[in-house]
Amino acid sequence: MGLLDDLKKQADALKAQDTDKTESLRSTAVAVDHSLRRLFLYLNDLGKQLNVVQMPSPFVFDLSTVGRIDGLSIKDFFCDFRSKHFIDKDYYGEVQVGYRCWSDKVLTVKKGPDDMEKFRDVLWQSNVEHTSEQFRNERKVITHEVFKVKCDFRVQAKVDGDHESGKLKIVAKNVNGFSVDLFNLMATEMDDQGVEEFAKHFIGRPNHWLDLVKRSVLYPRPAAPAAPKPKTAPNYVVQKTPEPPPAEEKRGLLGSLKSIIKKD
């Protein structure tokens, strides 16, 4: 076999490997695409029904220094998706969904100079709509600030697909309180049941979503404890009692005299 034939054989082998890898990636991308498409179609249809019904939400939002806010309704549900180009084709890349937990109540909260900034930071961090007005005394010194807080809280989620690894990353905000939750699943695990359980979790219906997440192959599990080392029988060594050394003869004057007497 000549040099050219040998190089052609190596090139054909590499091309075959690249083709196999590309087909494997395409298969993974298709799994992500189908999962996100299924999720979008379900949530989009769900939102259309919720926007008509405007069902009550069981979620309770605990606003610092104000208390628990409940009695809210689901309003303005929306769902959208974005495409992602992978290899040589466009696939579903991410799904965004959200709605408002809303009531027509407006809370009036009065804060003194020491607490005004802290409370404002809480409202901004939680993305709570509000207005405020500061009051001053006759010396133009701010005495307090009155906040008007709307009971209108945005619940959101973003589901992002990794077409190379086949994983889904879900970031959910303000589901049953001011919080951010992160979930990781394989796209194949977000089947019809997974989509429905996530939807029920997202709007506060009884669900098994967290159990489903914990069963995922991506859920972190504690490392198994190391196997205990086998116990070995103690090896006892019998120590012999050493014989006492002979008494050392005193070499002083009295010792020398005794030595002389023995010799005589």
C-alpha positions in Angstrom: 0.0 0.0 0.0 1.4 3.4 -1.0 1.6 6.6 1.0 -1.4 8.1 -0.8 -3.6 5.0 -0.2 -2.6 5.0 3.5 -3.5 8.7 3.9 -6.9 8.1 2.1 -7.7 5.3 4.5 -6.9 7.4 7.6 -9.0 10.3 6.2 -12.0 8.1 5.5 -11.8 6.7 9.1 -11.7 10.2 10.6 -14.6 11.3 8.3 -16.6 8.3 9.6 -15.9 9.2 13.2 -17.0 12.8 12.6 -20.2 11.6 10.9 -21.0 9.3 13.8 -20.3 12.2 16.3 -22.4 14.6 14.3 -25.3 12.1 14.2 -25.0 11.6 17.9 -25.1 15.3 18.6 -28.1 15.7 16.2 -30.0 13.0 18.2 -29.3 14.8 21.5 -30.3 18.1 20.0 -33.6 16.6 18.7 -34.3 15.3 22.2 -33.9 18.8 23.7 -35.9 20.3 20.9 -38.8 17.9 21.4 -38.8 18.5 25.2 -38.8 22.3 24.9 -41.4 22.2 22.2 -43.7 19.9 24.3 -43.2 22.3 27.3 -44.0 25.4 25.3 -47.1 24.0 23.7 -48.5 22.8 27.0 -47.8 26.1 28.9 -48.9 28.3 26.0 -52.3 26.5 26.0 -52.5 26.5 29.8 -51.9 30.3 29.8 -54.8 30.9 27.4 -57.2 29.1 29.8 -55.8 30.8 32.9 -56.2 34.3 31.4 -59.9 33.6 31.0 -60.5 31.9 34.3 -58.1 34.1 36.5 -58.0 31.4 39.1 -56.9 32.3 42.7 -53.3 31.6 43.6 -52.4 29.7 46.8 -49.0 31.5 47.0 -48.1 33.6 50.0 -45.4 36.3 49.8 -43.7 37.3 53.1 -42.6 40.9 52.7 -40.0 41.8 55.3 -41.4 44.0 58.2 -44.8 44.0 56.5 -46.0 40.4 56.9 -47.6 37.7 54.8 -49.5 38.7 51.6 -52.1 36.3 50.2 -55.5 36.4 48.6 -53.9 36.8 45.1 -55.1 35.8 41.6 -53.2 34.6 38.5 -53.2 37.2 35.8 -51.5 38.0 32.5 -50.0 34.6 31.9 -47.6 34.5 29.0 -45.3 31.9 27.4 -42.7 32.3 24.6 -39.7 30.5 23.1 -36.5 31.3 21.4 -34.7 29.2 18.7 -31.0 28.2 18.8 -28.9 27.3 15.7 -27.0 24.1 16.3 -24.8 22.3 13.8 -26.9 23.0 10.6 -30.4 23.5 11.9 -32.6 25.7 14.2 -34.0 24.0 17.3 -36.1 25.2 20.2 -33.5 26.7 22.5 -35.3 28.1 25.5 -38.8 28.6 26.9 -39.8 31.6 29.0 -43.0 31.7 31.0 -44.5 34.0 33.6 -47.5 35.6 35.1 -48.6 38.0 37.9 -49.8 37.1 41.3 -52.1 40.1 41.8 -54.8 41.8 43.8 -56.1 45.3 43.8 -54.8 45.9 47.3 -52.2 48.7 47.9 -50.3 48.5 51.2 -49.3 51.7 53.0 -46.0 51.3 54.9 -44.4 54.0 57.0 -40.7 53.9 57.6 -38.4 56.1 59.7 -35.0 57.5 58.6 -33.2 54.4 59.9 -35.3 51.9 57.9 -36.2 53.7 54.7 -33.2 52.6 52.7 -33.3 49.0 53.9 -37.0 48.7 53.0 -36.4 50.3 49.6 -33.7 47.7 48.9 -36.0 44.9 49.9 -38.6 46.1 47.4 -36.1 46.5 44.6 -34.5 43.1 45.2 -37.9 41.4 45.2 -39.0 43.4 42.1 -42.1 44.8 43.9 -43.8 47.7 42.3 -44.2 50.7 44.6 -44.2 54.4 45.0 -43.0 56.5 47.9 -43.1 60.0 49.4 -40.7 61.5 51.9 -41.9 63.9 54.6 -39.8 66.7 56.3 -40.2 68.8 59.4 -40.1 72.6 59.6 -36.3 72.4 59.5 -36.4 70.5 56.2 -35.1 67.3 57.8 -36.6 64.0 56.6 -38.7 62.5 59.4 -40.2 59.5 57.6 -41.1 58.0 54.2 -44.5 56.5 53.2 -44.4 53.6 50.7 -47.4 52.5 48.6 -46.8 48.8 47.8 -48.8 47.1 45.1 -49.8 43.5 45.7 -48.5 42.6 42.3 -45.7 40.0 42.2 -44.2 38.5 39.0 -43.7 34.7 38.9 -41.2 33.7 36.2 -39.3 30.7 34.9 -36.7 30.2 32.1 -36.0 26.7 30.7 -32.7 26.6 28.8 -31.7 23.6 26.7 -28.1 22.4 26.2 -28.2 20.7 22.8 -24.8 19.2 23.1 -25.2 17.5 26.5 -29.0 17.0 26.4 -29.6 18.8 29.7 -32.3 21.3 30.7 -31.6 24.1 33.2 -34.7 25.6 34.8 -34.5 28.9 36.8 -37.7 29.8 38.6 -38.4 33.0 40.5 -41.0 33.9 43.1 -42.7 30.5 43.1 -44.6 30.6 46.4 -42.5 33.5 47.8 -39.6 35.8 47.1 -37.0 33.2 46.1 -35.0 31.7 43.2 -35.0 28.0 42.5 -32.6 26.1 40.2 -33.5 22.7 38.7 -31.5 20.4 36.4 -33.0 17.6 34.3 -32.2 15.6 31.3 -34.4 16.5 28.3 -35.6 12.9 28.1 -36.9 13.3 31.7 -39.1 16.2 30.8 -41.8 14.0 29.3 -45.6 14.5 29.3 -45.7 13.8 33.1 -42.7 16.0 33.8 -44.3 18.9 31.8 -47.5 18.6 33.7 -45.9 18.4 37.1 -43.8 21.4 36.4 -46.8 23.4 35.3 -48.7 22.5 38.5 -45.7 23.4 40.6 -45.4 26.7 38.8 -49.0 27.8 39.5 -49.3 26.2 42.9 -51.4 23.2 42.3 -50.8 19.9 44.2 -47.9 18.2 42.4 -44.9 15.8 42.5 -42.5 18.0 40.7 -39.8 18.0 43.5 -40.0 14.2 43.7 -39.5 14.0 39.9 -36.4 16.3 40.2 -34.9 14.2 43.0 -35.3 11.1 40.8 -33.3 12.8 38.0 -29.8 11.3 37.1 -28.5 14.9 37.6 -29.8 15.3 41.1 -26.8 15.5 43.5 -26.6 12.6 45.9 -24.4 12.2 48.9 -21.4 10.1 48.4 -21.6 6.5 49.8 -19.8 6.1 53.1 -16.5 4.4 52.8 -16.5 0.7 53.7 -15.1 0.1 57.2 -11.7 -1.5 57.2 -11.6 -5.1 58.4 -10.4 -5.5 61.9 -7.2 -7.4 62.4 -6.6 -9.5 65.5 -4.2 -7.8 67.9 -0.7 -9.2 67.8 0.4 -9.4 71.4 4.1 -9.7 72.1 5.2 -11.2 75.4 7.9 -9.2 76.9 10.4 -11.2 79.1 11.2 -9.6 82.4 14.9 -8.7 82.1 17.2 -10.0 84.9 18.4 -7.3 87.2 22.0 -6.3 86.5 24.5 -7.4 89.1 25.0 -4.8 91.9 27.8 -2.6 91.1 30.6 -2.8 93.6 31.3 0.4 95.4 34.8 1.6 94.5 35.2 4.1 97.4 37.5 3.6 100.4 35.3 1.1 102.0 34.9 -0.9 98.8 38.6 -1.0 98.3 39.2 -2.3 101.8 36.6 -5.1 101.3 38.3 -6.1 98.1 41.6 -6.4 99.8 40.2 -8.4 102.6 38.6 -10.9 100.1 41.9 -11.4 98.4 43.7 -12.1 101.6 
